[in-house]
């Protein structure tokens, strides 16, 4: 198994750092899948994550000037490895004044992802090389089936999200009142966030949000004003919102009544899908 | 008997020094002498020792006289004042506030009563008086050697600070590895490797970035990151170059590393802080690490031009060792 990649463009470096920061906020431990054309950060819906799952995909040629990989075998030209996402984002913190970033798979005493940054602080100073060896676990082939791209269910309602920062502020305050939240939306561009306790009910209404074009037949049969709701844990929604430091290029929320909420985001060219199951 | 005064800016530097020394230990030794006021602290395992000398020119006014105590040979006994940091630190808690509001600070001892008075004359005619008790104790003097260290580096503290930021805050030890062409600081993590263990980081710096780079002996020294961080916080306040002297004289004695703070351009302070750093054994066949308070002490650096060709290596006075720990 081999993997070597290099980033030389400053904008790509910063973008990669932002993606890694976002992943670090969304999942403590995640899987990185390396393929010849793309990289994926995966969180599968095991019990440990409370049923939440994530699929983040980026095209490698949008970032790396050099990219070489050799998977487990010729038939299975992929690498699956597990790492603590915060380690990667912390390693990339030094990227501010970097000229180049190199990532490779190494085996120094134990398997790691070696991130090596060449810094140049000023024109006159010479280069400094910073190396971080991030310990990883290689995931054996028999476990790969759990880490495939999730099947996206047909949603009852799809709606564009409001400014995520606003949404995050509201949900943060709601967290103090209740552990559960109802998220509901319709095809008229209306989204509501509701919490209900014995003493108080609080609802925040977002209007005029717009809906993406209708995807499935079931959507077309619905009356536009009909609200679909899903009960979820506030903490999971908040964790998702906290991970979005920058407003995405596109953000869609899909609701499947009483089953799941999933968010479909696009940060420039990086796609993120985040699934939160409904409370039973 | 000690009496000295300083202004707000000098008080800030003084307070920063105390804070840096507080990272080592809960006890501070204050030792006034003709050469100036010395602050010392040593950590509990005797593997790090901090020393700061404020020469009389640092203060607005500095008066010192030998105490009335004599030993049985009628020779005046130089005694240290030993303070507990816990009671001293709160006085220097908000240094920026002190710098802005204190017009004058007077510090003096009350003879015969083991009392140290700190008076802060602040704006709006506010006067704060702190009355601290100290113990008179024998100084923690250290054995010094006059031999020259083979490895000498002089750098701006900013460089070290940038490197230190790289490492996770819970990291205990770092290893400094030098060869004749480069300088490398890396995390030393001996734990069993699994995914949850820490990232191993290292930063290599080219020799051109140093003001002075002389490596006679390729070596590796391991020390506690926390001690270094405390020292670097002080360096930022004083803004002078840092000289690192270290070597590896042989198996019989531990490696010593001394970080010396250079002349600050802004203030008249002449200060030096020394730290003894214990060498971690890399090879199991060698004898266990020494942990005595063996130390190199540099004499105060007088006003010098900021870019110096040669770091200060004036002869240091040799003190008699009072501690009974065997250094081997």
Interface residues (C-beta under 8 A of the other chain):
Chain A: X29 X82 X83 X84 X87 X90 X91 X94 X109 X110 X112 X125 X126 X127 X128 X129 X130 X131 X132 X133 X134 X135 X136 X137
Chain B: X166 X168 X193 X194 X195 X196 X197 X198 X199 X200 X201 X202 X203 X204 X205 X206 X208 X209
